[in-house]
Amino acid sequence: MMINKIIVNALVSIAFVTVGHQAYGASLLDNGDGTVRDFDTGLVWQQRDVDNAQLNWADAHAYCNDLTLAGNSHWRLPKRKELVSIIDYRVDMPAIDDNKFPATNSDSYWSASSDVRRDTYAWHANFNGGHVNSANKINAHYVRCVR
């Protein structure tokens, strides 16, 4: 039973890593106003994170909800799947297109997605190598908002 669980986890991890952009970066456009548009997903991303500050999960939500950037105030914390969509697994430290997202920290960024197994935990993506994991919501991680 344990071996089956390990194999399933490994297959899920492999599938998670191989799904992504065909030609990574081709769909990303620097709008020149502090935002990046992803034409694959239709999302607009905050280009730089929160002044290099780490926030707990509740404060991360509040920051995004209060953000006004590029004339728009409809920002939010990204869902786990959305956050993973900007990971570039071809590079690391940081695992992202650093031409489009300069000064990205090679560390964890919060998603809005709670971990259904533990309600006090939420998912985050680590841009050191693109790993995704959950952490206690009182922990501090970096924040990048989306709309």
BALO-483236 format. One record per residue (C-alpha): x, y, z; residue in three letters. Coordinates in Angstrom, 2 decimals. Layout:
BEGIN
- xx/yy/zz/code
- X/Y/Z/ALA
...
// end
This chain:
BEGIN
- xx/yy/zz/code
- 0.00/0.00/0.00/MET
- 2.82/2.43/0.91/MET
- 4.63/1.70/-2.37/ILE
- 1.47/2.46/-4.35/ASN
- 1.11/5.78/-2.52/LYS
- 4.73/6.70/-3.28/ILE
- 4.30/5.81/-6.96/ILE
- 1.08/7.84/-7.22/VAL
- 2.74/10.84/-5.53/ASN
- 5.71/10.58/-7.90/ALA
- 3.42/10.43/-10.95/LEU
- 1.42/13.40/-9.75/VAL
- 4.65/15.37/-9.21/SER
- 5.92/14.48/-12.68/ILE
- 2.61/15.47/-14.28/ALA
- 2.57/18.70/-12.30/PHE
- 6.06/19.64/-13.48/VAL
- 5.58/18.76/-17.16/THR
- 2.30/20.62/-17.62/VAL
- 2.87/24.23/-18.53/GLY
- 3.76/26.60/-21.32/HIS
- 4.81/25.06/-24.64/GLN
- 7.17/27.96/-25.37/ALA
- 7.48/29.54/-21.96/TYR
- 7.48/33.30/-21.96/GLY
- 6.07/33.69/-25.46/ALA
- 2.63/34.46/-24.01/SER
- 3.92/36.97/-21.43/LEU
- 3.89/40.69/-22.20/LEU
- 5.47/43.38/-20.05/ASP
- 2.78/46.07/-20.16/ASN
- 5.26/48.76/-19.12/GLY
- 3.05/49.84/-16.21/ASP
- 4.18/47.47/-13.47/GLY
- 2.09/44.57/-14.78/THR
- 2.59/41.51/-16.99/VAL
- -0.19/40.05/-19.15/ARG
- -0.30/36.28/-19.70/ASP
- -2.16/35.63/-22.95/PHE
- -2.36/31.88/-22.23/ASP
- -4.40/32.37/-19.06/THR
- -5.86/35.85/-19.60/GLY
- -4.43/36.96/-16.25/LEU
- -2.62/40.20/-15.49/VAL
- 0.14/39.91/-12.88/TRP
- 1.76/42.37/-10.55/GLN
- 5.26/42.53/-11.99/GLN
- 7.16/43.00/-8.73/ARG
- 6.31/41.54/-5.36/ASP
- 5.35/43.47/-2.24/VAL
- 8.37/45.71/-1.65/ASP
- 10.44/42.61/-0.89/ASN
- 8.31/42.02/2.23/ALA
- 6.94/38.73/3.52/GLN
- 3.39/38.62/4.88/LEU
- 1.21/36.05/6.59/ASN
- -1.69/34.68/4.54/TRP
- -4.38/37.02/5.92/ALA
- -2.18/40.08/5.37/ASP
- -1.33/38.84/1.86/ALA
- -5.07/38.74/1.02/HIS
- -5.55/42.22/2.48/ALA
- -2.58/43.60/0.55/TYR
- -3.88/42.32/-2.80/CYS
- -7.46/43.41/-2.10/ASN
- -6.21/46.94/-1.29/ASP
- -3.71/47.19/-4.16/LEU
- -4.17/49.83/-6.85/THR
- -1.77/49.30/-9.74/LEU
- -1.83/50.40/-13.38/ALA
- -5.14/52.19/-12.78/GLY
- -6.85/49.05/-11.51/ASN
- -7.95/48.17/-7.99/SER
- -9.39/44.68/-8.68/HIS
- -6.39/42.67/-7.51/TRP
- -6.42/39.42/-5.54/ARG
- -4.14/36.68/-4.31/LEU
- -3.74/34.05/-7.09/PRO
- -5.13/30.53/-6.83/LYS
- -2.55/27.75/-6.61/ARG
- -3.04/26.72/-10.25/LYS
- -2.65/30.34/-11.39/GLU
- 0.54/30.85/-9.40/LEU
- 2.03/27.64/-10.80/VAL
- 1.31/28.89/-14.35/SER
- 4.13/31.46/-14.12/ILE
- 6.77/29.01/-12.87/ILE
- 9.45/28.36/-15.49/ASP
- 10.82/24.87/-14.78/TYR
- 13.67/25.36/-17.25/ARG
- 15.43/27.71/-14.83/VAL
- 15.80/28.07/-11.10/ASP
- 16.80/30.61/-8.50/MET
- 14.33/32.06/-9.46/PRO
- 12.16/29.63/-11.44/ALA
- 10.46/32.40/-13.42/ILE
- 11.13/34.62/-16.42/ASP
- 13.19/37.26/-14.64/ASP
- 12.99/39.59/-17.64/ASN
- 9.24/39.83/-17.19/LYS
- 9.27/39.45/-13.38/PHE
- 12.51/41.15/-12.25/PRO
- 13.75/40.86/-8.67/ALA
- 11.59/37.81/-7.93/THR
- 12.79/36.16/-4.75/ASN
- 13.93/32.54/-4.93/SER
- 11.54/31.72/-2.14/ASP
- 7.87/30.99/-1.41/SER
- 4.90/33.04/-2.62/TYR
- 1.39/32.62/-1.20/TRP
- -1.59/31.41/-3.18/SER
- -5.20/31.99/-2.17/ALA
- -5.84/28.24/-2.09/SER
- -6.32/26.68/1.33/SER
- -5.11/23.15/1.94/ASP
- -8.30/21.09/2.28/VAL
- -6.49/18.60/4.52/ARG
- -5.68/21.28/7.13/ARG
- -7.77/24.44/7.27/ASP
- -4.99/26.42/8.97/THR
- -2.67/25.77/5.98/TYR
- -2.58/27.27/2.48/ALA
- -0.61/26.46/-0.67/TRP
- 2.48/28.36/-1.75/HIS
- 4.91/28.03/-4.66/ALA
- 8.64/28.21/-4.07/ASN
- 10.41/30.01/-6.89/PHE
- 13.78/28.54/-5.96/ASN
- 13.00/25.44/-8.02/GLY
- 9.25/25.54/-8.59/GLY
- 8.16/23.34/-5.70/HIS
- 4.59/23.62/-4.42/VAL
- 3.70/22.89/-0.84/ASN
- 1.40/24.03/1.95/SER
- 2.32/25.96/5.08/ALA
- 0.63/27.32/8.15/ASN
- -1.22/30.54/7.31/LYS
- 0.59/32.38/10.11/ILE
- 3.91/31.89/8.28/ASN
- 5.29/34.76/6.24/ALA
- 5.84/34.40/2.49/HIS
- 6.23/36.77/-0.45/TYR
- 3.18/38.02/-2.35/VAL
- 2.46/38.63/-6.04/ARG
- -1.09/39.72/-6.90/CYS
- -3.16/38.95/-9.99/VAL
- -6.35/40.11/-11.69/ARG
// end
